[in-house]
């Protein structure tokens, strides 16, 4: 029987729309069963959030799973409120959480259960101050650790919260901000040790937390977390996904069409695979075609995959990069990526030359370059190939070249 797969739209998918990853899921659950705290590492759009939700669905019979998102959080108190609000679907835990926030929940009385989760979080947040977030946070985690079933807290976008706390809107790391981040990450670390075996913490996000903590000299706060790398799909998995999508929507991939789609992407990031298919399917739908040819794949790639519209996730890479690097390093980072996209590779000599064209606060050009290249590698922009750096994703390379190379002069063609 031929496999079919519906296109996935939205932030995450589970069940029939969750494709493959059986080996990764088995290992992930094995680690959780061993009581391990996990740091889930992968570039954007790999499917980290979907993995967390799929794992949560599969193990809910033996664990209480709390899905928490720090995307909108700015302070430790916000994080404690998010974790607390996530207990509401679990009656026993919510009763204890409610007791801890009696001071503010008493004001809304019978209306508590009718509050949307965002409204509930704001209500709980109003019961926390900069002075007592830690005390109340400890109390909530003590409740979770004492549950009749082990509790797993899946924490998404923790790096966004930590980055905001550390750098603020002016991208400056101050002693006060550093102290606050140290206090928050140390709180997580201390509780991961205190409640080991009873509570599991899983951290992930759309940007890497490791480079951010490295900038602050706080890498040690992650030493109780096991790093779990989630790789892109391999080529065969991506092609099987394309075939299942084609079967679902009544399309036939002619010989070589699926191979060409995978070849154009270079790196089989699940979201990019499905986006490519969606654009091919849309073209077929409009033209009333039922077969996907190699020529059609080429046309859609050039016209739609590299186009100016419909690529918020690729534009988001630039925004996330600025968030991590700040205004001081961001201009050099853009130039390094553009040079790599236009030329095809970045050599040490070229990278050093470009870094020396900039002045930085409190760091040398060599230190700035080392930090940027480290983030490029960690967050999946570039990879080392021999003695050079190249884009991991051909799609990202081609898109970056199409959008940033206008009037750019490669280093080899410049005159001093």
ZAGU-49580 format. One record per residue (C-alpha): x, y, z. Coordinates in Angstrom, 3 decimals, decimal comma. Example, Ala and Ser with C-alpha at 12.3 -4.5 7.8 and 13.67 -1.06 7.14 Angstrom:
SEDO         xx         yy         zz
SEDO     12,300     -4,500      7,800
SEDO     13,670     -1,060      7,140
***
This chain:
SEDO         xx         yy         zz
SEDO      0,000      0,000      0,000
SEDO      1,421      3,364     -1,005
SEDO      2,107      5,795      1,811
SEDO      0,345      9,152      1,915
SEDO      1,121     12,305      3,873
SEDO     -0,863     15,520      4,250
SEDO      1,061     18,773      4,051
SEDO      1,942     20,179      7,452
SEDO      1,184     23,820      8,175
SEDO      1,750     25,656     11,433
SEDO      4,379     25,597     14,135
SEDO      4,401     21,865     14,892
SEDO      2,816     18,564     13,923
SEDO      2,089     15,230     15,615
SEDO      0,593     11,876     14,733
SEDO      0,096     11,030     11,071
SEDO      1,655     14,321      9,947
SEDO      4,859     13,615     11,879
SEDO      7,164     11,928      9,368
SEDO      9,872      9,441     10,351
SEDO     12,275     10,178     13,268
SEDO     11,574      6,783     14,850
SEDO     15,215      6,204     15,830
SEDO     15,517      9,660     17,325
SEDO     12,259      9,294     19,242
SEDO     13,257      5,903     20,638
SEDO     16,575      7,291     21,896
SEDO     14,931     10,439     23,259
SEDO     12,385      8,433     25,251
SEDO     15,138      6,096     26,452
SEDO     17,019      9,079     27,883
SEDO     13,883     10,391     29,587
SEDO     13,229      6,955     31,087
SEDO     16,731      7,124     32,559
SEDO     15,899     10,431     34,242
SEDO     18,077     12,512     31,925
SEDO     17,728     16,278     31,505
SEDO     18,091     17,049     27,780
SEDO     19,322     19,957     25,683
SEDO     17,830     19,431     22,205
SEDO     20,139     20,930     19,565
SEDO     19,366     21,532     15,881
SEDO     19,156     24,349     13,314
SEDO     15,860     26,131     12,677
SEDO     12,966     24,297     10,992
SEDO     14,416     20,852     11,662
SEDO     11,332     19,967     13,711
SEDO     12,479     20,344     17,323
SEDO      9,112     21,564     18,599
SEDO      7,266     18,845     16,675
SEDO      9,575     16,236     18,201
SEDO      8,791     17,483     21,706
SEDO      5,039     17,338     21,100
SEDO      5,217     13,928     19,404
SEDO      7,285     12,502     22,260
SEDO      4,819     14,021     24,731
SEDO      1,905     12,342     22,947
SEDO      3,609      8,956     22,991
SEDO      4,571      8,894     26,677
SEDO      1,594     10,619     28,303
SEDO      0,441      7,321     29,815
SEDO      3,482      7,182     32,118
SEDO      4,525     10,831     32,440
SEDO      2,861     14,179     33,009
SEDO      4,126     16,309     30,138
SEDO      4,082     20,105     30,346
SEDO      4,703     22,004     27,107
SEDO      6,060     25,475     27,905
SEDO      7,098     28,231     25,485
SEDO      9,283     31,180     26,594
SEDO      8,859     33,046     23,282
SEDO      7,046     35,931     24,992
SEDO      8,995     35,831     28,258
SEDO     11,346     38,637     29,277
SEDO     12,200     37,900     32,911
SEDO     12,557     34,891     35,242
SEDO      9,163     35,706     36,748
SEDO      7,604     35,313     33,281
SEDO      9,182     31,862     32,991
SEDO      7,818     30,770     36,379
SEDO      4,347     31,999     35,364
SEDO      4,521     30,023     32,092
SEDO      5,496     26,818     33,902
SEDO      2,777     27,370     36,503
SEDO      0,064     27,990     33,907
SEDO      1,014     24,770     32,100
SEDO     -0,160     22,740     35,111
SEDO     -3,840     23,725     34,676
SEDO     -4,842     20,650     32,569
SEDO     -3,623     18,410     35,420
SEDO     -6,113     18,694     38,266
SEDO     -3,930     17,666     41,238
SEDO     -0,979     19,791     40,172
SEDO     -3,181     22,757     39,354
SEDO     -4,769     22,650     42,801
SEDO     -1,344     23,034     44,397
SEDO     -0,311     25,711     41,903
SEDO     -3,522     27,599     42,641
SEDO     -2,712     27,536     46,342
SEDO      0,704     29,064     45,636
SEDO     -0,969     31,915     43,713
SEDO     -3,968     32,366     45,986
SEDO     -3,098     36,053     46,400
SEDO     -3,939     36,848     42,754
SEDO     -6,286     34,011     41,777
SEDO     -8,586     34,990     44,615
SEDO     -9,270     38,234     42,800
SEDO    -10,797     36,463     39,787
SEDO    -12,549     33,760     41,881
SEDO    -14,943     31,680     39,773
SEDO    -13,612     33,048     36,482
SEDO    -10,235     31,268     36,681
SEDO    -11,260     28,255     34,604
SEDO    -12,676     30,474     31,860
SEDO     -9,402     32,341     31,346
SEDO     -7,447     31,691     28,160
SEDO     -3,942     30,346     28,794
SEDO     -2,397     33,732     27,903
SEDO     -4,759     35,500     30,320
SEDO     -4,021     32,956     33,030
SEDO     -0,278     33,412     32,559
SEDO     -0,630     37,190     32,919
SEDO     -2,709     36,716     36,063
SEDO     -0,115     34,419     37,607
SEDO      2,659     36,790     36,525
SEDO      1,000     39,597     38,494
SEDO      1,555     37,507     41,612
SEDO      5,323     37,392     41,141
SEDO      7,950     40,017     41,852
SEDO     11,639     40,318     41,054
SEDO     12,297     39,405     44,681
SEDO     10,127     36,292     45,042
SEDO     10,156     34,540     41,625
SEDO     12,781     32,103     42,845
SEDO     10,941     31,184     46,043
SEDO      7,681     30,604     44,213
SEDO      9,477     28,839     41,374
SEDO     11,080     26,425     43,845
SEDO      7,669     25,794     45,381
SEDO      6,088     24,974     42,010
SEDO      8,924     22,637     41,007
SEDO      8,696     20,930     44,413
SEDO      5,015     20,283     43,697
SEDO      5,858     18,844     40,268
SEDO      8,574     16,614     41,694
SEDO      6,125     15,252     44,242
SEDO      3,563     14,198     41,640
SEDO      2,348     10,588     41,544
SEDO      3,789     10,327     38,019
SEDO      7,152     11,730     36,903
SEDO      6,856     15,149     35,278
SEDO      8,630     16,315     32,122
SEDO      8,804     20,041     31,375
SEDO      9,451     20,623     27,678
SEDO     10,788     24,194     27,533
SEDO     10,860     25,814     24,095
SEDO     12,598     29,097     23,186
SEDO     14,650     29,315     26,357
SEDO     17,483     30,972     24,417
SEDO     15,228     33,859     23,376
SEDO     14,431     34,568     27,022
SEDO     18,075     34,302     28,101
SEDO     19,234     36,500     25,217
SEDO     16,679     39,195     26,096
SEDO     17,696     39,121     29,733
SEDO     21,395     39,228     28,914
SEDO     21,457     41,957     26,248
SEDO     18,260     43,974     26,476
SEDO     17,102     46,111     23,564
SEDO     20,516     47,774     23,234
SEDO     22,450     44,473     22,912
SEDO     24,741     45,375     25,819
SEDO     25,846     42,806     28,379
SEDO     25,915     44,658     31,699
SEDO     26,942     43,309     35,134
SEDO     23,312     43,553     36,299
SEDO     22,001     41,576     33,320
SEDO     24,764     39,025     33,661
SEDO     23,869     38,542     37,332
SEDO     20,194     38,022     36,464
SEDO     20,941     35,400     33,798
SEDO     23,347     33,641     36,151
SEDO     20,648     33,522     38,831
SEDO     18,027     32,130     36,443
SEDO     20,207     29,479     34,793
SEDO     21,681     28,480     38,164
SEDO     18,117     28,077     39,461
SEDO     17,323     25,671     36,635
SEDO     20,570     23,790     37,195
SEDO     20,058     23,506     40,955
SEDO     16,531     22,173     40,518
SEDO     17,668     19,717     37,842
SEDO     20,049     18,277     40,446
SEDO     17,636     18,492     43,375
SEDO     14,808     16,689     41,551
SEDO     16,763     14,281     39,382
SEDO     14,725     11,122     38,805
SEDO     11,448     12,851     39,672
SEDO     11,540     15,755     37,261
SEDO     12,959     15,945     33,724
SEDO     13,786     19,257     32,048
SEDO     14,101     19,465     28,259
SEDO     15,465     22,690     26,751
SEDO     15,398     23,795     23,117
SEDO     14,698     26,784     20,880
SEDO     15,016     28,397     17,475
SEDO     18,435     29,792     18,371
SEDO     21,170     27,985     20,242
SEDO     21,492     28,723     23,949
SEDO     25,080     27,452     24,148
SEDO     26,664     30,339     22,170
SEDO     24,700     32,886     24,207
SEDO     25,806     31,437     27,531
SEDO     29,351     31,198     26,187
SEDO     29,254     34,952     25,509
SEDO     28,313     35,442     29,158
SEDO     30,840     32,943     30,526
SEDO     27,999     30,823     31,929
SEDO     28,390     27,608     29,938
SEDO     28,738     25,593     33,155
SEDO     25,058     26,164     33,961
SEDO     24,229     23,599     31,245
SEDO     26,467     20,822     32,533
SEDO     23,547     18,802     33,947
SEDO     21,895     18,638     30,507
SEDO     22,633     15,917     27,958
SEDO     23,126     17,386     24,433
SEDO     20,858     15,640     21,919
SEDO     21,556     16,497     18,272
SEDO     18,621     16,299     15,861
SEDO     20,021     16,069     12,312
SEDO     18,281     16,926      9,033
SEDO     16,578     14,095      7,175
SEDO     18,834     11,970      5,027
SEDO     18,193     12,066      1,282
SEDO     16,225      8,810      1,217
SEDO     13,867      9,930      3,992
SEDO     13,268     13,232      2,191
SEDO     12,490     11,475     -1,104
SEDO     10,065      9,092      0,600
SEDO      8,354     12,104      2,172
SEDO      7,999     13,759     -1,251
SEDO      6,537     10,560     -2,693
SEDO      4,022     10,300      0,164
SEDO      2,987     13,926     -0,335
SEDO      2,610     13,357     -4,081
SEDO      0,468     10,277     -3,424
SEDO     -1,771     12,260     -1,086
SEDO     -2,442     14,969     -3,672
SEDO     -2,676     12,845     -6,794
SEDO      0,634     13,862     -8,361
SEDO      3,174     11,663    -10,103
SEDO      6,846     12,442     -9,664
SEDO      8,513     11,664    -12,963
SEDO     11,906      9,958    -12,937
SEDO     14,464     12,266    -11,409
SEDO     11,986     14,881    -10,114
SEDO     12,253     13,861     -6,443
SEDO     16,022     13,499     -6,739
SEDO     16,276     16,975     -8,229
SEDO     14,205     18,517     -5,429
SEDO     16,479     16,974     -2,821
SEDO     19,557     17,980     -4,796
SEDO     18,432     21,618     -5,026
SEDO     17,859     21,791     -1,266
SEDO     21,215     20,200     -0,475
SEDO     20,349     19,854      3,198
SEDO     17,029     18,083      3,817
SEDO     15,521     20,291      6,499
SEDO     11,971     18,924      6,924
SEDO     10,242     22,292      6,641
SEDO     12,137     23,133      3,447
SEDO     11,240     19,769      1,913
SEDO      7,552     20,331      2,563
SEDO      7,695     23,970      1,464
SEDO      9,258     22,934     -1,845
SEDO      6,534     20,354     -2,412
SEDO      3,793     22,859     -1,518
SEDO      5,069     25,305     -4,118
SEDO      5,318     22,564     -6,754
SEDO      1,812     21,367     -5,915
SEDO      0,405     24,909     -6,115
SEDO      1,885     25,334     -9,595
SEDO      0,423     21,990    -10,699
SEDO     -2,955     22,913     -9,247
SEDO     -3,096     26,222    -11,093
SEDO     -1,911     24,686    -14,366
SEDO     -4,067     21,551    -13,936
SEDO     -1,036     19,292    -14,238
SEDO     -0,773     15,882    -12,596
SEDO      2,894     15,133    -13,286
SEDO      5,948     16,762    -11,755
SEDO      8,846     16,985    -14,196
SEDO     12,476     17,889    -13,598
SEDO     11,959     21,073    -15,623
SEDO      9,023     22,047    -13,410
SEDO     11,157     21,496    -10,313
SEDO     13,845     23,796    -11,730
SEDO     11,307     26,510    -12,619
SEDO      9,606     26,430     -9,211
SEDO     12,943     26,539     -7,420
SEDO     14,120     29,628     -9,294
SEDO     10,786     31,447     -9,328
SEDO      9,247     30,535     -5,982
SEDO     11,844     29,038     -3,649
SEDO     14,247     31,909     -4,307
SEDO     11,515     34,542     -4,675
SEDO     10,948     37,564     -2,471
SEDO      7,575     36,404     -1,140
SEDO      6,552     33,527      1,087
SEDO      9,854     32,906      2,868
SEDO      9,355     34,288      6,335
SEDO     11,367     31,405      7,797
SEDO     14,446     32,313      5,720
SEDO     14,130     36,007      6,517
SEDO     13,770     34,959     10,141
SEDO     17,285     33,501     10,031
SEDO     18,649     36,992      9,510
SEDO     16,563     38,350     12,404
SEDO     17,645     35,558     14,743
SEDO     21,278     36,104     13,778
SEDO     21,060     39,766     14,719
SEDO     19,398     38,799     17,993
SEDO     22,343     36,580     18,958
SEDO     25,196     38,725     17,643
SEDO     23,905     42,210     18,376
SEDO     24,556     45,380     16,429
SEDO     28,322     45,214     16,975
SEDO     28,979     41,898     15,196
SEDO     25,976     41,706     12,878
SEDO     27,374     43,784      9,939
SEDO     30,484     41,594      9,679
SEDO     28,330     38,458      9,922
SEDO     26,201     39,620      6,977
SEDO     29,279     40,297      4,889
SEDO     30,838     36,926      5,720
SEDO     27,667     35,095      4,687
SEDO     27,303     37,129      1,495
SEDO     30,924     36,495      0,551
SEDO     30,398     32,768      1,128
SEDO     27,193     32,725     -0,932
SEDO     28,657     34,652     -3,869
SEDO     32,039     32,916     -4,037
SEDO     30,857     29,504     -2,870
SEDO     33,307     29,179      0,011
SEDO     34,931     31,292      2,736
SEDO     38,657     30,942      3,256
SEDO     40,522     31,862      6,434
SEDO     42,421     34,567      4,559
SEDO     39,234     36,188      3,255
SEDO     37,476     35,972      6,616
SEDO     40,446     37,584      8,355
SEDO     40,599     40,365      5,759
SEDO     36,901     41,175      6,206
SEDO     37,110     41,179      9,998
SEDO     39,945     43,686      9,888
SEDO     37,720     46,179      8,061
SEDO     35,623     46,618     11,225
SEDO     36,172     48,040     14,672
SEDO     34,585     46,399     17,700
SEDO     33,907     47,318     21,292
SEDO     36,014     45,416     23,814
SEDO     37,291     42,738     21,403
SEDO     39,824     42,272     18,631
SEDO     38,853     41,475     15,029
SEDO     40,189     37,931     15,526
SEDO     38,009     37,417     18,611
SEDO     34,972     38,805     16,791
SEDO     35,578     36,519     13,824
SEDO     36,017     33,474     16,047
SEDO     32,727     34,182     17,836
SEDO     30,779     34,713     14,600
SEDO     32,114     31,585     12,916
SEDO     31,356     29,570     16,039
SEDO     27,719     30,706     15,935
SEDO     27,523     30,019     12,178
SEDO     28,607     26,439     12,815
SEDO     26,477     25,871     15,909
SEDO     23,267     27,270     14,413
SEDO     23,652     25,546     11,034
SEDO     24,542     28,399      8,682
SEDO     28,012     27,217      7,666
SEDO     30,112     24,077      8,027
SEDO     33,826     23,391      7,702
SEDO     34,765     21,609      4,509
SEDO     38,507     21,055      4,590
SEDO     40,066     24,433      5,312
SEDO     37,046     26,427      4,093
SEDO     33,546     27,247      5,255
SEDO     30,524     26,522      3,061
SEDO     26,762     26,808      3,488
SEDO     25,137     23,733      4,989
SEDO     21,967     24,316      2,960
SEDO     22,121     24,939     -0,795
SEDO     18,703     26,571     -0,542
SEDO     19,928     29,040      2,071
SEDO     23,060     29,733      0,006
SEDO     21,072     30,382     -3,168
SEDO     18,459     32,448     -1,324
SEDO     21,119     34,502      0,442
SEDO     22,925     35,091     -2,833
SEDO     19,716     36,128     -4,592
SEDO     18,788     38,609     -1,862
SEDO     22,095     40,063     -0,679
SEDO     24,602     39,853     -3,526
SEDO     23,365     42,844     -5,565
SEDO     26,296     45,284     -5,898
SEDO     28,421     43,105     -3,606
SEDO     32,056     42,895     -4,695
SEDO     33,905     39,707     -3,642
SEDO     37,137     40,258     -1,747
SEDO     39,186     38,801     -4,616
SEDO     37,934     41,554     -6,948
SEDO     38,459     44,516     -4,653
SEDO     41,206     47,066     -5,054
SEDO     42,927     48,410     -1,971
***
